Amino acid sequence: MPFEVAAELSWARVLNRSRDFCNRSAPAVLDLVESDDPPLQLLLGSDALKSMADRIARRQREIEALKRITVSTDG
């Protein structure tokens, strides 16, 4: 298969995935827009959820590692 054809097929797959993602995420966004208490940050997709969970875990480890120093500044 020529490179140009393979690249075109690959790009078509990306566009289809993007379209599918938009079709799935739009109702969730619209529900939240009409919500009484919308979130400040919206995670869409399992990759976004994993990324945020990893960041929170790293931050928690950092807090625990610095806890002694942090509380040592109390009066």
Protein Blocks (a to p, Z undefined) as FASTA:
>chain_A
ZZklmmmmmmmmmmmmmmmmmmmmmmmmmmmmmpmbdcfbdcedjklmmmmmmmmmmmmm
mmmmmmmmmmmmpZZ
